[in-house]
Amino acid sequence: MSRSLFWLSDEAWAAIEPHLPKNQPGARRVDDRRVISGILHVLKVGCRWCDCPAEYGPSTTIYNRFNRWSRRGFWLKLL
């Protein structure tokens, strides 16, 4: 079964990237573009976080990043 993955375009990434949080404490973040593409995939398709395709990275990373940035108001500021 073929599944369709969502990837941010270069144009979309160029608009988002300057607004990402910088110099955050903790472990080095994994590829932001891949994780944000995964978050948008889950929101677009409506699947559970744990069913997010592995191509986007660990589902716990996708879920935790979405929640952490939601609490900080990142998504509202970005929009």
Backbone as JSON, one array per atom type, in Angstrom:
{
  "sequence": "MSRSLFWLSDEAWAAIEPHLPKNQPGARRVDDRRVISGILHVLKVGCRWCDCPAEYGPSTTIYNRFNRWSRRGFWLKLL",
  "N": [[0.85, -1.19, 0.0], [0.65, 2.13, -0.91], [1.54, 5.17, 0.58], [0.81, 8.59, 0.94], [3.03, 11.1, 1.59], [3.53, 14.2, 3.33], [5.48, 16.97, 2.6], [7.14, 19.92, 3.49], [7.39, 22.59, 1.23], [10.19, 24.2, -0.42], [9.75, 26.92, -0.51], [7.75, 27.3, 1.47], [9.19, 26.43, 3.7], [11.22, 28.35, 3.79], [9.76, 30.54, 4.61], [8.92, 29.79, 7.16], [11.18, 28.98, 8.68], [12.84, 31.2, 9.7], [11.38, 31.95, 11.95], [11.55, 30.04, 13.89], [12.15, 28.8, 17.21], [15.21, 29.69, 18.76], [18.39, 28.77, 20.17], [17.57, 27.09, 22.35], [17.43, 25.48, 25.53], [18.71, 22.21, 26.4], [18.82, 18.99, 24.7], [20.26, 18.74, 21.41], [18.19, 19.68, 18.75], [16.39, 17.58, 16.49], [16.07, 17.4, 12.9], [14.28, 20.13, 12.05], [12.61, 20.76, 9.86], [11.77, 18.26, 8.93], [10.38, 17.3, 11.19], [8.34, 19.25, 11.53], [7.03, 18.9, 9.11], [6.05, 16.35, 9.63], [4.3, 16.89, 11.77], [2.4, 18.51, 10.46], [1.5, 16.63, 8.63], [0.18, 14.75, 10.31], [-1.86, 16.4, 11.33], [-3.17, 17.08, 8.96], [-3.96, 14.59, 7.82], [-5.22, 13.36, 9.92], [-4.51, 11.23, 11.49], [-3.49, 9.18, 14.33], [-0.96, 10.29, 16.61], [0.94, 8.31, 17.15], [0.77, 6.82, 14.86], [2.05, 8.19, 12.92], [4.01, 8.34, 10.0], [7.21, 6.76, 9.88], [9.15, 8.07, 8.42], [9.15, 10.71, 9.09], [10.39, 10.83, 11.48], [10.77, 9.86, 14.99], [7.62, 9.15, 16.49], [7.08, 10.09, 19.04], [8.73, 12.3, 19.23], [7.6, 13.99, 17.3], [5.05, 14.39, 18.43], [5.74, 15.47, 20.99], [7.1, 17.84, 20.26], [5.06, 19.27, 18.95], [3.26, 19.66, 21.11], [4.88, 21.01, 23.02], [5.59, 23.37, 21.64], [3.04, 24.34, 21.21], [2.18, 24.99, 23.8], [3.87, 27.15, 24.24], [2.89, 28.99, 22.51], [3.79, 29.11, 19.93], [2.66, 28.27, 17.42], [0.46, 29.95, 17.08], [1.73, 32.45, 16.92], [3.2, 32.03, 14.6], [1.22, 31.8, 12.65]],
  "CA": [[0.0, 0.0, 0.0], [1.42, 3.37, -1.01], [0.96, 6.26, 1.36], [1.25, 9.9, 0.5], [3.64, 11.89, 2.66], [3.51, 15.65, 3.13], [6.76, 17.62, 2.88], [7.13, 21.36, 3.29], [8.11, 23.05, 0.04], [11.3, 25.1, -0.12], [9.16, 28.24, -0.29], [7.11, 27.29, 2.79], [10.25, 26.33, 4.72], [11.91, 29.65, 3.85], [8.88, 31.45, 5.36], [8.79, 29.32, 8.54], [12.48, 28.78, 9.35], [13.33, 32.34, 10.51], [10.55, 32.13, 13.14], [11.73, 28.92, 14.82], [12.87, 29.14, 18.43], [16.65, 29.49, 18.68], [19.15, 28.68, 21.43], [16.77, 26.48, 23.4], [18.21, 24.56, 26.36], [18.42, 20.79, 26.22], [19.51, 18.27, 23.64], [20.18, 19.32, 20.07], [16.95, 19.29, 18.07], [16.49, 16.89, 15.21], [15.71, 18.2, 11.73], [13.01, 20.85, 12.24], [11.76, 20.67, 8.67], [11.19, 16.92, 8.91], [9.43, 17.2, 12.29], [7.18, 20.1, 11.22], [6.3, 18.19, 8.05], [5.33, 15.27, 10.3], [3.19, 17.49, 12.51], [1.39, 18.9, 9.48], [0.94, 15.39, 8.08], [-0.78, 14.23, 11.29], [-3.01, 17.3, 11.37], [-3.86, 17.02, 7.66], [-4.54, 13.26, 7.6], [-6.07, 13.04, 11.06], [-4.1, 9.98, 12.13], [-2.96, 9.31, 15.68], [0.47, 10.63, 16.63], [1.74, 7.08, 17.1], [0.68, 6.28, 13.51], [2.78, 9.07, 12.01], [5.02, 7.56, 9.29], [8.58, 6.81, 10.43], [9.98, 8.98, 7.61], [9.18, 12.01, 9.76], [11.11, 10.68, 12.74], [10.0, 9.18, 16.05], [6.31, 9.76, 16.73], [7.12, 10.83, 20.3], [9.36, 13.59, 18.93], [6.59, 14.78, 16.59], [4.03, 14.74, 19.41], [6.3, 16.36, 22.02], [7.39, 19.15, 19.66], [3.78, 19.95, 18.75], [2.74, 20.08, 22.42], [5.76, 22.01, 23.63], [5.44, 24.63, 20.91], [1.67, 24.82, 21.43], [2.17, 25.66, 25.12], [4.62, 28.4, 24.13], [2.19, 29.87, 21.58], [4.53, 29.2, 18.66], [1.81, 28.11, 16.24], [-0.34, 31.18, 16.94], [2.62, 33.5, 16.43], [3.59, 31.72, 13.23], [0.1, 32.09, 11.76]],
  "C": [[0.88, 1.24, 0.0], [0.74, 4.45, -0.17], [1.6, 7.57, 0.92], [1.79, 10.67, 1.7], [3.59, 13.36, 2.3], [4.9, 16.19, 3.48], [6.61, 19.1, 2.6], [7.92, 21.7, 2.04], [9.26, 23.96, 0.48], [10.78, 26.5, 0.2], [8.51, 28.33, 1.09], [8.16, 27.25, 3.89], [10.98, 27.66, 4.88], [11.08, 30.66, 4.64], [8.83, 31.09, 6.84], [10.11, 29.38, 9.3], [12.96, 29.97, 10.18], [12.57, 32.53, 11.83], [10.72, 31.02, 14.18], [12.48, 29.38, 16.06], [14.36, 28.81, 18.29], [17.24, 29.38, 20.08], [18.32, 28.15, 22.59], [17.64, 25.53, 24.22], [17.83, 23.11, 26.06], [19.21, 20.19, 25.07], [19.32, 18.97, 22.3], [18.94, 18.79, 19.37], [17.26, 18.54, 16.79], [15.98, 17.81, 14.11], [14.32, 18.82, 11.86], [12.07, 20.69, 11.05], [11.06, 19.31, 8.61], [10.1, 16.8, 9.98], [8.17, 18.04, 12.01], [6.36, 19.48, 10.09], [5.48, 17.06, 8.65], [4.13, 15.78, 11.07], [2.06, 17.86, 11.55], [0.74, 17.69, 8.83], [-0.14, 14.84, 9.02], [-2.03, 15.09, 11.32], [-3.83, 17.23, 10.08], [-4.61, 15.7, 7.48], [-5.5, 12.88, 8.72], [-5.72, 11.73, 11.73], [-3.65, 10.24, 13.57], [-1.48, 9.61, 15.59], [1.33, 9.38, 16.47], [1.69, 6.42, 15.72], [1.37, 7.15, 12.47], [3.88, 8.25, 11.32], [6.43, 7.81, 9.83], [9.49, 7.76, 9.65], [10.09, 10.36, 8.24], [9.99, 11.98, 11.05], [10.24, 9.99, 13.77], [8.69, 9.91, 16.35], [6.29, 10.54, 18.05], [7.76, 12.2, 20.11], [8.35, 14.51, 18.26], [5.55, 15.29, 17.59], [4.55, 15.74, 20.44], [6.59, 17.75, 21.48], [6.09, 19.92, 19.46], [3.25, 20.48, 20.08], [3.58, 21.17, 23.04], [5.59, 23.36, 22.95], [4.03, 25.19, 21.03], [1.59, 25.57, 22.75], [2.87, 27.01, 25.08], [3.97, 29.4, 23.17], [2.86, 30.01, 20.23], [3.62, 29.18, 17.45], [0.96, 29.35, 16.01], [0.5, 32.32, 16.4], [2.99, 33.29, 14.96], [2.47, 32.08, 12.25], [-0.24, 33.57, 11.79]]
}
